[in-house]
Amino acid sequence: MGFLTWIVVGLVAGWLAGQVMKGGGYGIVADIILGILGGVVGGWVFGMLGLHAGGLIGSIIVSFVGAVILVWITRLLKKK
């Protein structure tokens, strides 16, 4: 994927994760970073499960799942 695609996927996935996790989004830059890191985490999780997603929509789904996991872990750590 090209750099611009990574940015768009990261933005969409990070924003969606913020909405689903009742955070309302974290701002454009944070959403992009969250989505890109979510792509790494989601890719690892999907790989461990033997699942593969292709194309732009598949990348967004994988990044979204990873971003939700990251938000969940972050909130668990903040409570302690």
ABEGO torsion letter per residue (X at the ends): XBAAAAAAAAAAAAAAAAAAAGAGEAEAAAAAAAAAAAAAAAAAAAAAAGBBBBEAAAAAAAAAAAAAAAAAAAAAAAAX
